[in-house]
């Protein structure tokens, strides 16, 4: 894992933003999770670029993008993504894919500007349940949160271990990249403000979750919800809640997979996306055996 991938910079509402774009065809935008970067979508760029115009970006204050000039909220991050789409002259609609925090940002974008969203693919997404790893809950405690986010190779290794079920994905390159992300000048502020806006020591706040899901359920936007059954960040039981809140959505559970199916099950994930985009409707996908087991 490195930042050697060909990336570009542009200005979005006065701030410099790092992004990657490849391919031609229907536009797709990929949104990463809290404290992460566009490198989390490297495999999907390579798999999807033959048929789609694929964008990924470092969200404001993450990776090598400059920070917001306002508090970090879902609404602010959704406005940032909309501004990016304006800057790259994608008037919409676009397929939006979001992992973890990126999933919640994708939902907010759909609620705020439904004309811009052709479909949603929510990957181990925040927003469906209170349960979240203790590491994120502890960030709500001041000043412990800033102490916990102090960059170190040990903490970076622990973060990468928490993202994947298969230990072969916990590589020195991924650990080094995670450390580099933590060392960026705006990383701590963006991480803390986002985590505290969305959660408390008791878990993810129910107020924003329920309001967002109610609003999303009223829209006729094709939605795919994907999870890994061994997620240590946001547990796979959230998929049951997702089915309750968004009963028309397609769902899929990857067995023996952690928080990033787009990396750990890259080819199967891209095939799932393409099948979803081709059908263009909220028709149920065939569930895996582990998916059926989860629903019992």
Rosetta silent file (secondary structure, phi, psi, omega in degrees, C-alpha in Angstrom):
SEQUENCE: XXXXXXXXXXXXXXXXXXXXXXXXXXXXXXXXXXXXXXXXXXXXXXXXXXXXXXXXXXXXXXXXXXXXXXXXXXXXXXXXXXXXXXXXXXXXXXXXXXXXXXXXXXXXXXXXXXXXXXXXXXXXXXXXXXXXXXXXXXXXXXXXXXXXXXXXXXXXXXXXXXXXXXXXXXXXXXXXXXXXXXXXXXXXXXXXXXXXXXXXXXXXXXXXXXXXXXXXXXXXXXXXXXXXXXXXXXXXXXXXXXXXXXXXXXXXXXXXXXXXXXXXXXXXXXXXXXXXXXXXXXXXXXXXXXXXXXXX
SCORE:     score description
SCORE:     0.000 S_00000001
   1 L     0.000  126.550  178.790    0.000    0.000    0.000 S_00000001
   2 L  -150.292  176.168  175.997    1.409    3.348   -1.033 S_00000001
   3 L  -101.956   24.541 -178.524    0.340    6.711   -2.377 S_00000001
   4 L   -79.292  -12.687  176.487    2.099    6.108   -5.699 S_00000001
   5 L   -54.743  140.507 -179.032   -1.228    5.583   -7.499 S_00000001
   6 L   -63.246  111.715  178.700   -1.780    8.335  -10.077 S_00000001
   7 L  -124.944  162.912 -178.057   -3.848   10.956   -8.258 S_00000001
   8 E  -126.257  169.369  174.061   -4.828   14.526   -9.018 S_00000001
   9 E  -129.870  144.134  171.001   -5.682   17.645   -7.055 S_00000001
  10 E  -145.599  172.288 -178.809   -8.371   20.233   -7.584 S_00000001
  11 E  -102.729  125.498  177.817   -9.993   22.995   -5.577 S_00000001
  12 E  -120.135  110.462  179.527  -13.387   22.367   -4.007 S_00000001
  13 L    50.311   45.120  173.345  -14.932   25.399   -2.311 S_00000001
  14 L    87.493    0.538 -179.679  -11.534   26.886   -1.604 S_00000001
  15 E  -123.315  148.613  180.000   -9.744   23.774   -0.391 S_00000001
  16 E   -79.329  133.050 -175.880   -7.355   21.419   -2.130 S_00000001
  17 E  -128.640  132.674  177.957   -8.749   17.931   -2.638 S_00000001
  18 E   -94.778  134.970 -179.262   -6.914   14.800   -3.706 S_00000001
  19 E  -150.200  171.453  177.049   -8.735   12.380   -5.978 S_00000001
  20 E  -133.936  139.399  177.170   -8.346    9.610   -8.534 S_00000001
  21 E  -142.157  136.596  179.206  -10.305    9.129  -11.744 S_00000001
  22 E  -150.245  155.112  171.233  -10.120    6.391  -14.364 S_00000001
  23 L    86.753  175.114  177.133  -12.230    4.849  -17.089 S_00000001
  24 L  -133.916  159.483  179.550  -15.147    5.955  -19.228 S_00000001
  25 L   117.815 -156.726 -179.801  -18.864    5.367  -19.032 S_00000001
  26 E   -60.300  132.953 -177.220  -21.422    5.794  -16.261 S_00000001
  27 E   -76.417  143.668  178.447  -19.885    7.709  -13.345 S_00000001
  28 E  -132.169  135.818  174.403  -19.216    6.003  -10.016 S_00000001
  29 E  -123.345  135.216 -173.759  -17.920    7.680   -6.849 S_00000001
  30 E  -114.694  125.090 -174.921  -16.295    5.727   -4.007 S_00000001
  31 E  -116.077  126.790 -175.776  -16.266    7.127   -0.442 S_00000001
  32 L   -85.768  176.505 -178.420  -13.905    5.839    2.257 S_00000001
  33 L   -90.130 -177.909 -176.064  -14.357    5.496    6.024 S_00000001
  34 L   -63.672  130.857  178.018  -13.266    7.617    8.969 S_00000001
  35 L    72.741    9.312 -175.852   -9.547    8.338    9.070 S_00000001
  36 L  -106.234 -162.040 -177.606   -8.958    6.476    5.805 S_00000001
  37 L  -153.211  175.458 -178.030   -8.149    7.511    2.217 S_00000001
  38 H   -62.900  -16.604  177.442   -8.928    6.745   -1.413 S_00000001
  39 H   -60.497  -20.734  178.070   -6.372    3.902   -1.345 S_00000001
  40 H   -65.696   -8.723 -178.957   -9.122    1.775    0.227 S_00000001
  41 H  -114.106   12.310 -176.854  -10.645    1.652   -3.273 S_00000001
  42 H   -54.509  -48.698 -176.949   -7.530    0.733   -5.274 S_00000001
  43 H   -62.437  -38.142 -178.127   -8.771   -2.748   -6.138 S_00000001
  44 H   -72.623  -33.157  171.341  -12.170   -1.454   -7.239 S_00000001
  45 H   -56.022  -48.904 -175.101  -10.621    1.137   -9.517 S_00000001
  46 H   -66.344  -31.626 -176.866   -8.703   -1.611  -11.253 S_00000001
  47 H   -86.432  -27.402 -172.991  -11.757   -3.871  -11.552 S_00000001
  48 H  -102.479  -16.751 -170.228  -14.375   -1.296  -12.573 S_00000001
  49 L   -66.816  -18.560  179.611  -12.507    1.155  -14.795 S_00000001
  50 L   -69.220  -23.257 -174.291  -13.018   -0.896  -17.965 S_00000001
  51 L  -124.202  -10.518 -174.991  -16.761   -0.192  -17.902 S_00000001
  52 E  -135.734  158.425  170.851  -17.267    2.857  -15.662 S_00000001
  53 E   -90.015  105.365 -167.980  -15.891    6.310  -15.011 S_00000001
  54 E  -105.591  122.164  175.759  -14.575    5.695  -11.486 S_00000001
  55 E  -113.004  140.764  163.906  -13.850    8.492   -9.007 S_00000001
  56 E  -137.881  158.822 -177.776  -12.489    8.231   -5.488 S_00000001
  57 E  -151.161  157.826  168.039  -11.311   11.020   -3.234 S_00000001
  58 L   -82.295  119.002  176.701   -9.843   11.794    0.137 S_00000001
  59 L   -59.357  155.115 -176.223  -12.695   13.279    2.152 S_00000001
  60 L   -52.394  127.388 -179.829  -11.994   16.743    3.566 S_00000001
  61 L    83.192   -4.218  177.169   -9.360   16.560    6.303 S_00000001
  62 L  -108.800  154.131  179.141   -8.532   12.932    5.478 S_00000001
  63 L    55.131 -125.356 -176.695   -5.543   11.705    3.523 S_00000001
  64 L  -111.796   23.087  173.473   -4.113   14.572    1.518 S_00000001
  65 L   -95.881  143.045  179.758   -7.248   16.709    1.252 S_00000001
  66 L   -70.862  159.161 -171.290   -7.437   19.977    3.155 S_00000001
  67 L   -80.165  167.378  171.176   -9.923   20.245    6.048 S_00000001
  68 L   -67.936  154.862  172.945  -13.390   21.716    6.254 S_00000001
  69 L  -100.843   23.071  176.515  -13.747   25.296    7.482 S_00000001
  70 L  -143.775  173.117  178.182  -16.750   24.227    9.552 S_00000001
  71 L   -62.537  147.381  178.414  -17.542   21.499   12.058 S_00000001
  72 L   -79.515  114.755  173.908  -17.500   17.955   10.726 S_00000001
  73 L  -135.438  167.075  175.244  -21.040   16.668   10.359 S_00000001
  74 H   -59.937  -41.315 -179.431  -22.676   14.321    7.890 S_00000001
  75 H   -61.975  -42.179  179.814  -24.352   17.290    6.242 S_00000001
  76 H   -65.475  -41.289  179.236  -21.023   19.105    5.866 S_00000001
  77 H   -68.543  -36.582  176.263  -19.332   16.036    4.398 S_00000001
  78 H   -64.946  -40.358  176.064  -22.234   15.456    1.993 S_00000001
  79 H   -62.567  -37.407  177.594  -21.965   19.085    0.828 S_00000001
  80 H   -61.751  -44.784  179.475  -18.243   18.507    0.327 S_00000001
  81 H   -64.723  -42.119  176.987  -18.933   15.476   -1.909 S_00000001
  82 H   -60.742  -40.154  177.314  -21.534   17.437   -3.867 S_00000001
  83 H   -63.801  -37.677  176.503  -18.963   20.207   -4.313 S_00000001
  84 H   -63.528  -44.637  179.009  -16.451   17.694   -5.599 S_00000001
  85 H   -60.418  -38.825  175.212  -18.951   16.390   -8.162 S_00000001
  86 H   -61.736  -43.489 -175.130  -19.526   19.981   -9.291 S_00000001
  87 H   -65.809  -32.885  178.522  -15.774   20.547   -9.578 S_00000001
  88 L   -94.894    9.374  174.131  -15.265   17.491  -11.809 S_00000001
  89 L    60.888   41.587  170.533  -18.380   18.467  -13.796 S_00000001
  90 L  -102.263  101.351 -175.832  -20.452   15.410  -12.931 S_00000001
  91 L   -77.628  -16.697  177.187  -23.953   16.847  -12.889 S_00000001
  92 L   104.152  173.177   -7.362  -25.413   13.472  -11.949 S_00000001
  93 L   -79.266  156.841 -175.411  -26.848   11.044  -11.428 S_00000001
  94 E  -130.485  145.295  171.658  -23.913    8.959  -10.180 S_00000001
  95 E   -74.213  123.506 -177.152  -23.601    5.534   -8.546 S_00000001
  96 E  -110.099  126.464  179.856  -22.428    6.237   -4.977 S_00000001
  97 E  -121.923  124.547 -177.665  -20.531    3.571   -3.018 S_00000001
  98 E  -132.406  132.533  177.482  -19.617    4.224    0.614 S_00000001
  99 E  -103.801  129.301  173.720  -17.700    2.170    3.162 S_00000001
 100 L    60.394 -121.715  174.885  -18.264    2.737    6.911 S_00000001
 101 H   -53.935  -38.730  179.970  -18.494    6.523    7.449 S_00000001
 102 H   -57.986  -31.120  176.481  -18.568    6.834    3.664 S_00000001
 103 H   -66.598  -42.540  177.900  -21.834    4.910    3.646 S_00000001
 104 H   -65.631  -39.417  176.699  -23.461    7.399    6.009 S_00000001
 105 H   -63.192  -41.229  178.097  -22.142   10.284    3.893 S_00000001
 106 H   -60.492  -43.687  177.860  -23.579    8.581    0.805 S_00000001
 107 H   -62.492  -42.168  179.824  -26.995    8.303    2.469 S_00000001
 108 H   -64.219  -40.676  176.955  -26.898   11.952    3.496 S_00000001
 109 H   -59.742  -42.712  179.953  -25.990   12.986   -0.054 S_00000001
 110 H   -63.612  -39.979  179.825  -28.948   10.975   -1.367 S_00000001
 111 H   -69.843  -41.225 -176.754  -31.338   12.636    1.094 S_00000001
 112 H   -75.975  -34.829 -175.423  -30.003   16.154    0.438 S_00000001
 113 L  -142.188   67.400 -174.644  -29.678   15.850   -3.351 S_00000001
 114 H   -59.122  -25.793  179.185  -31.542   12.761   -4.617 S_00000001
 115 H   -67.279  -15.613 -178.644  -31.259   13.943   -8.229 S_00000001
 116 H   -90.415   -9.740 -169.302  -27.490   13.395   -8.005 S_00000001
 117 E  -115.042  113.741  176.500  -27.674    9.740   -6.923 S_00000001
 118 E   -77.976  -36.697  178.033  -28.423    6.945   -9.400 S_00000001
 119 E  -161.553  163.751  175.558  -27.957    4.243   -6.745 S_00000001
 120 E  -120.708  134.051  167.600  -26.445    3.608   -3.332 S_00000001
 121 E  -121.937  113.370 -173.648  -24.115    0.784   -2.349 S_00000001
 122 E  -106.542  116.427 -168.382  -23.573    0.835    1.424 S_00000001
 123 E  -112.940  107.854 -176.756  -20.616   -1.256    2.536 S_00000001
 124 L    46.440   51.361 -166.652  -20.390   -2.090    6.275 S_00000001
 125 L   -83.011  142.402  167.032  -21.990    1.305    6.625 S_00000001
 126 L   -66.396  148.832  172.820  -22.402    3.481    9.668 S_00000001
 127 L   119.544   -7.411 -174.869  -25.997    4.361   10.436 S_00000001
 128 L  -106.954   -8.066 -179.491  -27.832    1.097   11.049 S_00000001
 129 L  -162.773  164.717  179.189  -27.108    0.374   14.695 S_00000001
 130 L   -76.435  -33.550 -171.456  -25.704    1.683   17.984 S_00000001
 131 L   -64.999  133.626  177.047  -22.974   -0.972   18.337 S_00000001
 132 L  -155.332  154.902 -178.237  -19.486    0.122   17.327 S_00000001
 133 L   -53.349  144.989 -177.880  -15.969   -0.862   18.339 S_00000001
 134 H   -58.564  -31.421 -179.594  -14.841    0.385   21.767 S_00000001
 135 H   -59.035  -39.126  177.645  -11.966    2.252   20.132 S_00000001
 136 H   -75.539  -34.957  179.973  -14.365    4.683   18.453 S_00000001
 137 H   -65.999  -36.525 -178.712  -16.559    5.034   21.543 S_00000001
 138 H   -66.417  -20.229  179.462  -13.587    6.046   23.678 S_00000001
 139 H   -64.886  -18.825  179.126  -12.911    8.997   21.387 S_00000001
 140 H   -72.310  -16.366 -177.641  -15.895   10.731   22.973 S_00000001
 141 L   -87.403  121.512  178.028  -13.975   11.032   26.254 S_00000001
 142 L   -94.349  139.576   -2.616  -11.928   14.210   26.519 S_00000001
 143 L   -94.108   20.146 -176.702   -8.934   14.410   26.481 S_00000001
 144 H   -59.266  -36.404 -176.899   -8.558   10.638   25.987 S_00000001
 145 H   -56.731  -47.629 -179.647   -9.620   10.846   22.360 S_00000001
 146 H   -65.008  -35.982  177.797   -6.661   12.953   21.277 S_00000001
 147 H   -64.905  -42.648 -179.538   -4.299   10.694   23.216 S_00000001
 148 H   -65.058  -27.246 -178.101   -5.695    7.580   21.527 S_00000001
 149 L   -90.655    4.808  177.768   -5.180    9.147   18.099 S_00000001
 150 L   -62.357  124.386 -174.427   -1.506    9.903   18.708 S_00000001
 151 L   -63.183  134.279  172.480    0.279    8.334   15.709 S_00000001
 152 L  -157.115  155.832  178.690    2.340    5.217   16.352 S_00000001
 153 H   -67.130  -33.369  178.485    3.277    2.112   14.448 S_00000001
 154 H   -63.843  -50.080 -178.926    1.666   -0.033   17.149 S_00000001
 155 H   -64.628  -35.219  177.994   -1.712    1.718   16.932 S_00000001
 156 H   -64.883  -39.303  176.608   -1.546    1.643   13.150 S_00000001
 157 H   -63.528  -41.183  179.421   -0.978   -2.109   13.220 S_00000001
 158 H   -64.570  -38.475  178.641   -3.970   -2.537   15.532 S_00000001
 159 H   -62.792  -48.172 -178.440   -6.170   -0.484   13.224 S_00000001
 160 H   -63.970  -39.042  177.397   -5.246   -2.545   10.178 S_00000001
 161 H   -60.904  -34.061 -178.497   -5.799   -5.783   12.102 S_00000001
 162 H   -74.279  -16.299 -174.927   -9.297   -4.595   12.996 S_00000001
 163 H   -86.289  -23.095 -171.638  -10.191   -3.986    9.349 S_00000001
 164 L  -127.899  142.533  173.177   -9.602   -7.470    7.967 S_00000001
 165 L   -80.628  -40.417 -179.170  -10.553  -10.997    8.942 S_00000001
 166 L   -81.795  115.762 -175.374   -7.806  -12.565    6.804 S_00000001
 167 H   -65.235  -16.323  179.015   -4.435  -11.738    8.439 S_00000001
 168 H   -67.554  -16.090  176.654   -2.633  -11.824    5.086 S_00000001
 169 H   -82.887   -9.674  179.005   -4.148   -8.410    4.390 S_00000001
 170 L   -87.263   78.639 -174.046   -2.337   -6.972    7.428 S_00000001
 171 L   -97.924  157.044  174.600    0.781   -6.075    5.456 S_00000001
 172 H   -55.311  -36.625 -179.566    3.686   -3.783    6.376 S_00000001
 173 H   -65.472  -41.053  178.521    2.645   -1.494    3.509 S_00000001
 174 H   -67.857  -38.219  177.737   -0.905   -1.108    4.865 S_00000001
 175 H   -64.399  -44.779 -179.910    0.416   -0.471    8.372 S_00000001
 176 H   -63.832  -40.449  178.762    2.851    2.159    7.083 S_00000001
 177 H   -64.260  -42.055  178.732    0.119    3.826    5.038 S_00000001
 178 H   -63.109  -39.269  175.723   -2.193    3.943    8.067 S_00000001
 179 H   -63.368  -43.308  179.160    0.588    5.542   10.114 S_00000001
 180 H   -61.861  -40.292  177.126    1.160    8.125    7.391 S_00000001
 181 H   -60.554  -43.728 -178.536   -2.553    8.968    7.365 S_00000001
 182 H   -65.658  -23.904 -177.713   -2.524    9.499   11.135 S_00000001
 183 L   -87.028   -5.557  179.332    0.443   11.865   10.789 S_00000001
 184 L   -66.463  145.769 -168.443   -1.284   14.244    8.390 S_00000001
 185 L   -62.295  -27.151 -176.137   -1.752   17.692    9.934 S_00000001
 186 L  -105.373    2.730 -170.796   -5.558   17.763    9.901 S_00000001
 187 H   -63.405  -45.754 -175.070   -6.225   14.085   10.612 S_00000001
 188 H   -64.547  -45.190  179.451   -6.838   14.273   14.370 S_00000001
 189 H   -60.504  -47.982 -178.319   -9.262   17.187   14.187 S_00000001
 190 H   -61.560  -43.272 -178.223  -11.294   15.601   11.372 S_00000001
 191 H   -63.632  -49.974 -176.108  -11.378   12.217   13.121 S_00000001
 192 H   -66.073  -46.628 -178.574  -12.383   13.570   16.539 S_00000001
 193 H   -62.709  -40.463  179.889  -15.024   16.003   15.317 S_00000001
 194 H   -66.456  -47.860 -177.836  -16.614   13.365   13.086 S_00000001
 195 H   -62.216  -39.658 -177.955  -16.573   10.653   15.735 S_00000001
 196 H   -75.753  -28.180  175.969  -18.031   12.958   18.397 S_00000001
 197 H   -69.321  -32.777 -173.481  -20.735   14.278   16.076 S_00000001
 198 H   -99.170  -18.385 -173.946  -21.913   10.746   15.302 S_00000001
 199 E  -146.858  171.258  175.991  -21.325    8.884   18.556 S_00000001
 200 E  -132.790 -175.949  177.078  -20.869    8.870   22.315 S_00000001
 201 L   -61.563  -24.303 -179.423  -19.238    6.507   24.805 S_00000001
 202 L   -85.101   -9.098  178.890  -22.456    4.446   24.576 S_00000001
 203 E   128.783 -165.466 -178.031  -22.212    4.015   20.813 S_00000001
 204 E   -68.732  133.227 -177.702  -23.588    5.571   17.649 S_00000001
 205 L   -63.406  133.495 -179.911  -26.174    8.266   18.378 S_00000001
 206 H   -75.908  -24.050 -172.606  -29.718    7.143   17.509 S_00000001
 207 H   -62.009  -53.154 -177.839  -31.025   10.620   16.665 S_00000001
 208 H   -70.160  -35.241 -178.962  -29.177   11.160   13.397 S_00000001
 209 H   -60.641  -51.327 -174.221  -29.404    7.491   12.397 S_00000001
 210 H   -68.059  -39.116  178.749  -33.167    7.245   12.678 S_00000001
 211 H   -65.124  -43.111 -179.446  -33.835   10.588   11.034 S_00000001
 212 H   -65.139  -44.314 -178.299  -31.521    9.793    8.129 S_00000001
 213 H   -67.948  -36.706  175.759  -32.957    6.316    7.568 S_00000001
 214 H   -61.608  -44.041 -179.837  -36.544    7.580    7.693 S_00000001
 215 H   -66.625  -41.089 -179.610  -35.741   10.177    5.045 S_00000001
 216 H   -65.658  -38.709 -178.149  -33.870    7.697    2.874 S_00000001
 217 H   -62.688  -23.223 -179.936  -36.696    5.155    3.043 S_00000001
 218 L   -79.628  -11.358 -177.376  -39.023    7.719    1.467 S_00000001
 219 L   -95.143  151.138  178.754  -36.831    7.936   -1.655 S_00000001
 220 L  -100.163   63.939 -179.622  -36.976    5.597   -4.620 S_00000001
 221 L  -110.414  120.302  177.290  -33.215    5.104   -4.932 S_00000001
 222 E   -54.510  131.936 -173.592  -31.958    1.581   -5.708 S_00000001
 223 E  -135.088  133.046  174.034  -29.882    0.489   -2.720 S_00000001
 224 E  -117.454  130.531  178.414  -27.493   -2.381   -2.091 S_00000001
 225 E  -118.807  122.820 -173.417  -26.287   -3.084    1.455 S_00000001
 226 E  -121.414  142.067  176.355  -23.199   -5.254    1.843 S_00000001
 227 E  -141.627  157.279  166.751  -21.475   -6.562    4.986 S_00000001
 228 E  -101.495  134.601 -171.673  -18.644   -8.805    6.049 S_00000001
 229 L   -73.776   -8.857  179.110  -19.726  -11.319    8.680 S_00000001
 230 L  -113.876   28.705 -179.128  -16.537  -10.890   10.757 S_00000001
 231 L   -65.762  124.942  178.456  -16.596   -7.110   10.985 S_00000001
 232 L   -95.030   -8.031 -178.189  -14.965   -5.944   14.240 S_00000001
 233 L   -94.141  -57.005  177.577  -15.864   -2.264   13.719 S_00000001
 234 L  -125.256  109.007 -169.336  -19.588   -2.354   12.928 S_00000001
 235 L   -64.423  152.417 -174.967  -21.036   -5.819   13.611 S_00000001
 236 L   -67.124  -14.496  175.143  -22.869   -7.737   10.905 S_00000001
 237 L   -62.909  -17.500  176.310  -26.078   -7.804   12.962 S_00000001
 238 H   -62.201  -22.356  178.285  -26.548   -4.262   11.635 S_00000001
 239 H   -64.048  -33.996  175.915  -27.596   -5.912    8.374 S_00000001
 240 H   -63.570  -43.227  177.558  -30.784   -7.079   10.086 S_00000001
 241 H   -63.583  -38.281  178.931  -31.544   -3.493   11.095 S_00000001
 242 H   -60.754  -40.470  178.762  -30.818   -2.367    7.544 S_00000001
 243 H   -65.072  -33.327  179.135  -33.418   -4.804    6.230 S_00000001
 244 H   -71.122  -46.925 -177.449  -35.964   -3.393    8.674 S_00000001
 245 H   -73.272  -36.588 -175.941  -35.330    0.256    7.853 S_00000001
 246 L  -125.009   69.608 -172.085  -34.848   -0.239    4.089 S_00000001
 247 L   -64.036  -18.810  179.259  -36.953   -3.313    3.220 S_00000001
 248 L   -87.513   -7.381 -177.539  -36.703   -2.711   -0.534 S_00000001
 249 L   -73.720  149.823  168.879  -32.913   -2.744   -0.533 S_00000001
 250 E   -79.007  148.360  177.985  -30.840   -5.627   -1.827 S_00000001
 251 E  -134.906  153.258  175.881  -28.512   -7.167    0.757 S_00000001
 252 E  -152.271  135.190  177.370  -25.479   -9.415    0.694 S_00000001
 253 E  -116.076  123.458  176.889  -23.281  -10.835    3.460 S_00000001
 254 E   -88.201  126.176  177.764  -19.745  -11.978    2.661 S_00000001
 255 L   -74.013  151.192  175.276  -18.574  -14.930    4.796 S_00000001
 256 L    51.235   47.519 -174.776  -15.190  -14.824    6.562 S_00000001
 257 L  -139.139  142.975 -178.543  -14.813  -11.146    5.731 S_00000001
 258 L   -95.194 -141.318 -169.406  -14.097   -8.078    7.823 S_00000001
 259 L   -78.355  -13.270 -176.420  -14.847   -4.361    7.572 S_00000001
 260 L  -127.782   74.238  177.146  -13.647   -3.895    3.992 S_00000001
 261 H   -58.469  -27.673 -179.198  -15.212   -6.411    1.596 S_00000001
 262 H   -65.208  -18.579  176.089  -14.141   -4.165   -1.286 S_00000001
 263 H  -103.095  -49.990 -172.821  -10.550   -5.161   -0.485 S_00000001
 264 H   -72.359  -27.366  178.080  -10.864   -8.584    1.121 S_00000001
 265 L  -129.608   51.749 -166.963  -13.363   -9.890   -1.491 S_00000001
 266 H   -56.809  -51.157 -175.822  -12.421   -7.512   -4.284 S_00000001
 267 H   -67.903  -45.512  178.909  -13.459   -9.495   -7.368 S_00000001
 268 H   -63.239  -36.341  179.076  -16.694  -10.849   -5.893 S_00000001
 269 H   -64.568  -46.940 -179.403  -17.494   -7.355   -4.611 S_00000001
 270 H   -64.285  -37.006  177.349  -17.030   -5.718   -8.014 S_00000001
 271 H   -64.888  -39.020  177.444  -19.172   -8.415   -9.641 S_00000001
 272 H   -62.568  -44.862  177.906  -21.888   -7.767   -7.063 S_00000001
 273 H   -59.943  -48.090 -176.595  -21.790   -4.046   -7.819 S_00000001
 274 H   -63.656  -39.766  177.211  -21.981   -4.557  -11.565 S_00000001
 275 H   -62.798  -42.574  178.628  -24.912   -6.959  -11.254 S_00000001
 276 H   -62.153  -48.366 -179.349  -26.692   -4.453   -9.027 S_00000001
 277 H   -64.256  -34.143 -179.707  -26.062   -1.556  -11.384 S_00000001
 278 H   -70.257  -36.416 -179.747  -27.218   -3.581  -14.380 S_00000001
 279 H   -73.886  -37.551  174.893  -30.545   -4.534  -12.782 S_00000001
 280 L    64.205   26.840 -179.591  -31.177   -0.968  -11.661 S_00000001
 281 L  -149.213  166.746  178.315  -33.892   -1.901   -9.202 S_00000001
 282 L   -89.041   57.195  175.560  -34.462   -2.943   -5.609 S_00000001
 283 L   -95.814  132.768 -172.206  -34.952   -6.596   -6.498 S_00000001
 284 L   -61.608  134.320  170.627  -33.585   -8.969   -3.866 S_00000001
 285 L   -79.456  158.313  173.666  -30.278  -10.639   -4.596 S_00000001
 286 L   -70.162  126.591 -177.973  -29.771  -14.275   -3.771 S_00000001
 287 L   -81.568  150.249  173.990  -28.334  -14.368   -0.256 S_00000001
 288 L   -73.075  168.142  178.460  -25.294  -16.389    0.686 S_00000001
 289 H   -58.658  -41.974 -178.978  -25.613  -19.233    3.180 S_00000001
 290 H   -68.649  -30.575  176.636  -24.144  -17.054    5.913 S_00000001
 291 H   -64.344  -44.755  178.431  -26.596  -14.283    5.012 S_00000001
 292 H   -64.918  -36.198  178.740  -29.542  -16.615    5.520 S_00000001
 293 H   -64.809  -40.357 -179.856  -28.039  -17.797    8.794 S_00000001
 294 H   -62.269  -34.978 -174.402  -27.720  -14.215   10.035 S_00000001
 295 H   -79.766   -8.285 -178.596  -31.388  -13.539    9.322 S_00000001
 296 L   -82.998    0.000    0.000  -32.634  -16.496   11.377 S_00000001
